[in-house]
Amino acid sequence: MKILFHHRIASRDGQAVHLEELIDALRTLGHEVVLVGPAQFQESGFGGEIGFISTLKRLLPASVYELLEFAYNIPAMRRLDAAVRAHKPDVIYERYSLLMMAGIWVHRRRKIPLLLEVNGPLFEERMKNDGLALHGLGRWTQKVEWNGADYVLPVTEVLAGYVRRHGVPANRTAVIPNGINT
């Protein structure tokens, strides 16, 4: 199976390790995996941040920064759509990121199945931990992303229950627990 693995990770951290190990596991199973995401991901060292993004987040009002996060969907959608045209995948596998609509939009446009990996309720986490200025936009994008994917793949049963309570039917959720590379 040919899989486009779409993400918005820009720095090398625990998310990156998870992404790379999952891709290695899929390839070991015989799947062809094409990674689609920010160019900075390939260029950054482990533990490093993207300086200009950190600076923008620190200097801009939260609502402006969040609008820029949402605007990032334009280049992300173009990049993902180009990858779909070039590689003709069987499925898009996307790592859920709040305010990231590119996968849903390309899925709808190109009629390619979308699997959405969910590692946490990011709207609620941002509200609690970082703050979220554009509550309505955050809540809306989480709802559209979770309910628009063909399958939602939460990493725990507790998270699966949470996803289901937010409108995703049980027959469109499957728990894919985090694993370990022994």
N, C-alpha and C positions, 0 to 999 in steps of 0.2 A: 504494500500500500504506500502511496506517496502522500506524505504529510507536510503541510506548511505549518511550522511552529512559530506562532506570532507572539511577540512580547513587547513590553515597553521598558525593560530593565536597562538602565544606563550605566550602572556601576557594578563592579565585581564584588559580590557579597554572598550571603547565604542563599539568596534567590538565584544567583548565577550558578552556584554549585548545584542546586536542585534542578535547574533548567538543563545544565550540561549533562548531569547524570541521567536524567530522564531521556534526553536525546540519545545518549549512548545505549541505554536499555532498549529503546525503540529500534535503533539500528541493529543491535545484537539479535533482536527478534526478526530481522530481515526487512524492516521498513526503510524506505528512503525518506529522510527527513531534511527539509530545507528550512533553515533558520531565517526569520524575517523580523528585524527589529532595528533599533537605533544603531547607527554606525559606531557610536562611542563605545558600545558594549564590547565590540571586538578589539578596540584600541586601549581600553582601560586595564590597569593592573589590579590585582586582587586587593580589596579594601579601599581602593581609591574612589573618590567622588569626581563628578564632572563639575569642575570649578565654576563655570559660568551659570550652571543651573542652581547650584548652591547659593551663589551670589544673588541671582534674581529672586530666589525664594526669600532671602534675608532682606533685600532692599525694597521689594515691591509690596504694596498692600496685598493682603491675602486674596481678595476677590480678583485683583488683576492677575496675580500669579495663577489662580485657578482657571481664569479665562484663557490664559496662555496654555495651560495643560489641556484644556478642551480643544483649543485651536490646533494643538499638535495632531489631532485626528486627521487634518487635511494631508500633511505629508505622510503620515502613517498609512492612511487609506490608499494614497497613490502608490506607496511602496508595496503594500500588500496586494493591491489590484494588479500591479505589474508582475509580481511574483506568481500570482494565479495565472495570468496570461502566459508567462514564460514556462512555468513548470506543470500546469494542468494537474493540480493535486486532486486526490480523492477526498480529502478532508482538510479543514483548517483546525488546528489545535491552538487555542489561545490561552495564555496565562492572564486571568482576570486582573484588571487594573482599573481603579475608579476613574471615571471620566474618559475612559478609552472606548470609543464607539466604532473604531475602524473595522474591527473584525465582524461586528454585527452588520455594518453597512455593506461590506464586501460579500458577506454570506447571503444577504438578501439580494444583492445585485447579480451575483454570479450563480446563485442557487447551489452553492457548495455546502455540505454539512459542516456545522460548527460545533466543536467540543470545547467547552469552557471550563478550564481548571480553576477552582476557587479555593484559595488558601486562607481566606478570612473574610468576614463581613467588613469590607474596607470603608464603607460609608460610616458605619458606627465607630470603627477604630479611629478614623480621621477626626470624627466629631469629638471623641473622648481624648485622644492623645495630642494631635497636632492642631486641632481646630479646623473648621471648615466654614468658610465665609458664605459660600453659595450652597446652602443646605438643599434647596429645591433641586438644583442641577445635580448634585451628588446623589440624592435619593432617586431622582428620575433615571440617571444613567445606570445605577445599580439595578433598578427594576427592569429596565429595557435590556440590559446585558444578560441578566440571569434568565429572564423569561423569553428572550429572543434566540437563545442557543438551542440547538437540537438536543444536546445533552449537557447537563451541568455536572461536573466532576469534583465534588467537595472532597477534602482530604481526611475528614473524620465523620463519624456518624452524628456527632453533635452538630457539626456544621451543616450536614445534610438536612437535619431537622430544621435548622434555621432557614436554609434555602427554601425548603418546602413550605414553611410557615409564611414565606414571602411570595408565595404564588406559583412556584415551580412544581409541577406534578411529580409524584414519586416515580412514575414510569419514565421520566426524563432526567432522573438523577441516578448517579452511580458513584459510590464512595470508592475512590482510588487513594488508599492511604500512602502517606510518604513512606519511603523505604530506605534501605541502606545498602551501599555497595560494599559487600563483605570482602 
